[in-house]
Amino acid sequence: DTGRTHQIRVHCAHINHPILGDKLYGRCKKLPCNLNGQALHANKLGLYHPIKGDEMTFEAEPPKEFSKLLEAIKRIN
């Protein structure tokens, strides 16, 4: 809703590093396995709480489909 994902996609494509799986700005139109959307993931995110000012850190493992995609790419190369 905020356009953040679109901004990231546009800027990455502009510097010749498009997001894998991006059908609009990416170069690769066919991937070696199914991917629901773009291969865009924040492994770690840090910010300060807007009211308390406490530092907050969040970590998340990449989706399983990312691992499958990486393995498929490794087999090709």
Beta strands, then each sheet from edge to edge (+ up, - down):
strand 1: 44-48
strand 2: 55-59
sheet 1: 1+ 2-
end
